[in-house]
Amino acid sequence: MMDNRKGKDLKVLSYMLNHTDLIPEISNQLKADNFYPENRELFTKICELSESTSLVNDLCELNIKNWRRYNLENLLTVDGNFSSIKIDTAIAALTNRNNGHIKLVNARELQTMELKPINWIIKDLLPEGLLILAGRPKIGKSFLALNLSLAIANGGHL
């Protein structure tokens, strides 16, 4: 699943590619530092080429690092897929993101933090979030993962 903040990056980039007339207005509200590192160069180039009549082709010719024609053409279709997030909300979220830096927490702060209780997908076995399923080769990790997924998807028993 895509990180929600990265989704907002893509929402803004997609919006800019689909509404080129609003690129100057958006570039006045945002700076490259508001974006994740892999999207900063693309944002900068979109702003620089805002007057271009074939923006996607011009961007492809620049051979922007981490971006290919496929990615850019997909961004042109992202606009409809993120309809639940308004562009203003996405811009606001990007500008309030602590300038793209991770907030570090020391041990004392961590001890005093009130953490949400664990949300179990399968009680006492599979928590929500990151899980590493590890073991020797050929002992059934893939079948376990498949059966877990089927049980969850069907609402059945495991």
Secondary structure, 3 states (H helix, E strand, C coil): CCCHHHHHHHHHHHHHHHCHHHHHHHHHHCCHHHCCHHHHHHHHHHHHCCCCCCHHHHHHHCCCCCCCHHHHHHHHHHHHHCCCCCHHHHHHHHHCCHHHCCCCCCHHHHHHCCCCCCCEEECCCEECCCCCCCCCCCCCHHHHHHHHHHHHHHCCCC
